[in-house]
Amino acid sequence: MSETASTARAPVALLPSLVPLLHEWLPRQRWFAGKGRPVTGFTLVSATELLPVVDSAGPGLLHLLVRVQQPGLAPSAQADCYQLLLGVRATLPPALAHALIGRVPDGPLAGRTVYEGLRDPRLASLLLERLRTPGPMGPLRFSRTVAIPEGLAPRVLDAEQSNSSLVYGDAYILKVFRRIWSGANPDLELPLALARAGCSRVPAPVAWYETVNNHPEASTLGVLQPYLRGSQDGWQLALDALAAGRDFTDEARALGRTTAEVHTALAEALPTVALGRPQTENLAIQMTRRLDAAAQAVPALLPYVPGLRTAFDAVGKLAAEDVTWRAQRVHGDLHLGQTLRTEDGDWSVIDFEGEPAKPLAERRRPQPPVRDVAGILRSFDYAARSFRPWNADWAERCRDAYCTGYAEASGTDPRETPALLRAYETDKAVYEVLYEARHRPDWLPVPMAAIRRLAAQPTP
């Protein structure tokens, strides 16, 4: 709800009473994007009682959208908005002790215990029930495309970093977005478009919920999709193949065909554009700026900057010669971990949210399909470098097989646009260096090996 429209009672007093608890709890969550910066305040965007919390012994379920104030924002930027699903009980049972946030000292929930509601099977089941019965609820709207069975037992998946996911009865998986942006999330928008286009390579959304009041555009809050029980993600499959000394080219080739099928369906379902000279020049400029900024943050990059910059200069030169490329909606963050091979051996592509740290408008912008290709090529390299001893030939064979499969299904070989492919792969490797240096220094040698290769690569 907004600050002036809510199904929750006493909204003015609610947030101040929760602030001391949120100050401690929120920065510790894996999906909190503002780590390393102090939290200076909170602003209530909406509050909705999905299950009564004020006049009930519980459990109650309180849905909050809260903006978190932190220093360092540009003057025109909005504070990050987060979705919270808070359980409320008079006393927390021992089985839910791990979900504790704290006891509220005052306000409308004074004396009650607040906890992470998704960890409570009863409240997680309630959320599915809301999706089963579509319609508005205060500032929220629940929608579905098909009937959903009742009585599906929920369990939380602990693997995700930027969002939260629950599996219901091994039949459906609900992704709950934590950092909320204004506008349609690509993880709903693109799978819906692919379903309309008849593409079976992406699980079609079954239900979703979003904001409806006092927002320029509805903000996607959660998406329910079929759960591909028994499937394995491409990253683990690749590591298993490496550990067993097994070739992975058949799987890579099939994955290339699947990627091309998804790209073809997206191009048919949604508008495509041509990247003209201004857009392509700007693409090269932005890549160069990211390289320069990364080199300042990670000095190990500095010796390779001249060689890496030639990849972006080559794209700028082609733009000056009025070479154009087709751009369309793409996955935006494609790697082996975003792919699943089902029990019958078919590949599926999941998680179309894009890079969560980037603004939604940027993630929804049409881009050359080769960007996704570059992401998978880097992922093969990561897999090979993660295994000891390093198997460079394995990665190269997978890369070639993947591109061959892509060409078979699309009629366009990514290797036929070497300048653009090299630029996107270089840009991705630079991003990886920055990420590993900040979060996993032990992994830094993995992207640095690609940096050395790409810096020495002759200009196409």
N, C-alpha and C positions, 0 to 999 in steps of 0.2 A: 504494500500500500504506500501511498504517498504520505507526507506528514499531516495532510488534512483529510485523508480518506483511508479508513482502516477498519478491518473487522476485529482487530485487537483493541481491547479497552485500555484507557489511560495511556495512550502512546507517548504523551509528552514526558511522563514520569518513567516510562519503561526503560528507554535507552540509558539515561543517567544511572539507573540502578544496576545495569549490566556492565557499564564501562570498566569498573575495576577488574571484573572477571575477564572481559575481552582483552584488556591490556596484557594480561598474563598469558592467556590461552592462544589468541589468534596468531601472534608471531611464531609460535612453535609448530604451526601446522605446515605440512609439506607443501600445500597448495598456496600458501601465502606468498605473494610475489614481492613484498616489500622488505624482505629480510636484510638486515644490516643497517636499516634506517629506523630511527625512533618513531613511535606512533604518538602523535600529538593531539589527536582528537577523533571523534566519531560523529557522523551525521546519519540520522535515520532516514532512509529512503522509503521503506514500506515495512509494515508489520501485519501479519495475518495469522490468526489462530486456525490452523488446520484441524486441531482438536483442542477444545477449551483448556486454557491454562490458568486463568485467574481464579475462577470459583470452583475448581475441581482439585481433588487430591491427586489426580493424575492417573496415568501419564497424560500430559498434554503435549501438543506439538506446535511450536511457534516458528513461523517462517519469517525471516528478516532479510532485508536488503540494506546493507550498511556501507556508507562511504568511510574510508579510513584516511585520515589526514596524516601526511608525512612530509617532512621537508624535502626540498630538492625538485619540486614540480615546476614546470614552466608556468608563467603567469596565466596563460590561457588554458592550461590542462586541468581536467577534472581529477579529483582524488579517485583512487581505485574503489570500485564497488564490489562487495562480496556477498554471496548468498550463504546464509546460515540457517540450519534446521535444528532448532534447540528443543530437546526434550525437557519437560518440567515435571518433577515429582516431589512429593513431600519428603520421601526418603528413597535413596537410591539403593536398589538391591545389590548384593555382592557381585552378581554376574555382570553388572554394568559398571563396576568400579573403574574399569579402564577408560570409560567414556566421560568421566567426571570433568566438568568445567569449574564448578564451585557452587557455594551456597550464596543466594542473593541476600544482602544485608538489609535492604530497604526497598521502598517502592511497591508497585502492585504485586510483585512476586516475592515479597519479603518472607524469609524463612524457608523458601522452596529451594530445591536443588536443581541446577541446570546442567545439562550434559549434551553430548553429541547425539542428536536424535537418530541419525542413520544407524547407529550401533544398537539400537533397540529394535528387535524383530517386530514388536507390536507396532511401533511407529513407522518402521520401514514398510510394513504391510499396509498401513493406512495410506502412505504415499501412492502405492500401486492402486489402491482402491479409488483414490481421487482420479487417477488416470483411466480407470475402468469406467468412470461415470463422468463423461466430458461436460464442460460448461464452465462458466465464470465462478470465481470465489473471491469476492473482494477485488483486489487489483490483479489477481492471477486468473489465467484461463487455461483449462485442461482440454486437450484435443486427442482424438485417436482416429485411426483409419480402419481398424478391424476390432471385433469383439475380443476381449482379453479374459482368459479363465480366472476364476477366483481361487483363493486358497493356496497360492504359490508361495512357498517358504522363501524368505529373503536371506541372503548372506552378503557381507561386504567384501569387496576385493581390495586387498591392501597394496597392490602393485602400483597404482597410478600415482602420479606426482602432482599434476596441475588441476585435477578434478577428483571426484569421488564416484565410484561405481558400485552398484548392487546387482547381484544376480538373483532372479526369482525363479525358483524351481528348475534351474538349468534350462529354462525355456526362453527367458528374456534377460537382457542386461539394460539397466538404467544408468546413464551417465548424468551425474548432477554437476553442472558447471559451477565453479566456485567464484572465479573472477568474472564479473558480468559486464558485458559491453552493450551499448545501445545498438539495436539492429539484430537482424537474423543471423544466428550463428551458422557458419558453413557446415558444421557437423549435422545440422538439420536440413539446411537449404539444399546442399548438394546431393545427399542421399535421396531426398524427396524428388529432386529433378531426375536422378538416375532411375528411380523406381518408375516414374512416369515414362521414361524412355525405354523401359523394359530391360534395363541392364541388371543382370542377376549377380554381378560380381561384388556388389555392395549390399549388405543387409539393409532392407527397407525399413524406415521408421514405422513403428507400430503406434506410438503415442508420444506426446510431448506436452510440456507446460511452459508458459511464458507470461510476461507482464502485459497488461492491457491499458492501464490508466495512467494519465499524466506522463506519457513517454512519447517522444516523436515517432519512434518505431518500437514495435514489440521486441523485448529482449528475451532471447531464448534462455531458459533456466535448466531444462533437463530434457533428455531424449531417451525413449525406450525403443530398443531394437531386438530382433531375434538373437539369442545367444547361440553361437556356433559350437555346441557341445562336442568335445573330442577333437577340436581343431588345435593346431600348434602354430605359434607365430614363426615367421620366417627367420628371425634372428636366432632363435634356439635351434631351429632346423639346420641352419648354416653351421652353427657351432658344433652340433652333433656330427655333421658330415666331416668337418675338419678333424674332430677328435677320433673319428673312425677311419680317417685317411680315405674318405669316400668322395668321389666326384659329385659336384652339385650342379653341373651344367644343364641337365634336363630340367631340374626344378627352376633354375634361373631363366631358361628359355621360356618355360610356361609362364613364369611371373612376368616376363617381358610382354607376352601376348595379353595377359590379363591387364597390365597397365595400359596398353594401347587400346583395349576394348573400353576401359573406363574413360580414357581421354576422348575417344571417338564419340561415346555416348554423351559426355559433357558438352562437346562441341555441337552436337545435334540438339541438345536440350536447352542450351543457354547461349546468349549472344557471343560471337567472337569478334575480335578487332584486329586490325593490322597495326603493328608497331612501326610508325614512321620515323623519320630522322630525329625529330625532337624527343620522342619517347625513348628511342634506342640510345641516343646520346646521354639522356638523363640516367638511363639504366647503367651505362658505363661509369658515369660520374659517381653515382651512389655506391657502386661496388668499390671504386677507388677510394672514396671517403671511408668506407668501412675498413678497408685494408689499412689506411693510414692511422685510423683510430686504434685498430687492433695492435699495430706495430708499436704504438706509443705505450699501450698497456702491457704488451708482452714483448720485451726486447729481443727474445730469441727469433722473432720474425724479421727484424731489421735487415739482416744480410740478404734476405730473399725478396725484399720489397721491389727492387727494380725488375727482377725476372717475373714476379707475379703481376706487376702492373702491366706488362706487355699483353697479358690475356685480356684485360679490360680495354687497353688502347686499341687492340685489334677489333673489338666490337665497335668502338667509337669510330674507327676508320671506315668500317663497312657502312656505318650509318651515314657518314659523310659522302659515301658513294651511292646513297639512296637505296641500299639493300634493306628490305623489309622482312619482318617475320610475323607469323600468325600468333596471336595471343588469345587465350581462352581461360575459362575457369579450370583450375588444376587442384590437386590435393594440397600442395603447399608445404608439406612437412613429411614427405614420403621417405621411409626407410624400411628396412626389413622388419622392424618391430611393429610396423603399421600394416603388416600383411598376415594373413592366416591361411594355412592350407587345411582344408577340411578332411574328414575321414575318407572321402571318396577321391582325394588327391587334387581337387580343384582349389585354386587360389581365390581369396577374397581380399579386398582392400577395406580398411577401417579407419576411423579417427580422422575425419575431414576438417577438424577444427583449425588446422594450420598451426603456425608457431604461436603459442598462447601469449607470448610477451609482446607480439606486434599488434598495433591497433586493428580493429575489426575491418575498417575500410581498406587497409592495406592488404589484409588477408583475402578480401573479396575481389581484389583487382585482377583482371585477366592477365595472364602471364604465358610465356612460351612453354609448351609441354615439356621441353627439354629440362626445365628446372626440376621436375619430378624425377626424370631419368637420372640427372646428376645426383640426386639424393640417394637413389638406390645404388648407383655405382660407388659412391662414397661408403655406403653401408657394407658392400662386399669387401671393400678395402679394410674397413673397421673389423669385420669378422676375421679376416685373415691375419691382421695384426694382433688380434686378441689371443690368438693361439700360438703356442711356442712349440717348435720353432716356426718363425714367420714363413708362410707359404704364399709368396708373391705370385707364383704361377697359377695357384688355385683362384686367387682373386681375379687375375686377368682373364682366365677362361670363363669365369662367371660373368664378368663384365661383357665380354664378347657375346656369350650366349644370350644374355638378357637383351642386348641391343638387337641381336638377330631375331629373337622372338618378337620384340616390339615392331621391327620392320615387317615381319610376316603378317602381323595382324593389322597394321596401320597403313602399310605401303610406303612409310617414310622411315628411313634409317637415321637415328639420332647422330650417327657418326658422319652423316653427310652435311652436318652443320658444325664442323669442328670448332670454329671460333666461339660460337655461342655455348656449346657444350663445355669447352675448356673454361670459359668465363664463369659459368654457373658452378662448375666443380671447384674452381679456385675460390669463389666466393663462399661456398659451403665449407671448404677446408679452413679458410680464415676464421669463419664463425666457430668452427670446432676447436681451433687453437685457443681462441678467447674463452670459450666455455670450459675447456679442460684446465686451462691455467687458473681459472677462478674456482672451479668446483672439484676437479679430479686431477690434480697435478701428476699423479702417477700415470695417467693416460695420455699426457701431452706428447710422448714420442709417436703415438699413433697418427694424429693429424700432421705432425711435423714431418713424418716420412713422406706424406703426400705433398706437403709444401715444397720439399726439396725436389720432388719429381716434377711438379707443375711449374716451378720456377725455372727449371732447366729445359722444359719442353719448348721446342721451336714454335714460333708463331705460325699458325695454319695459313 
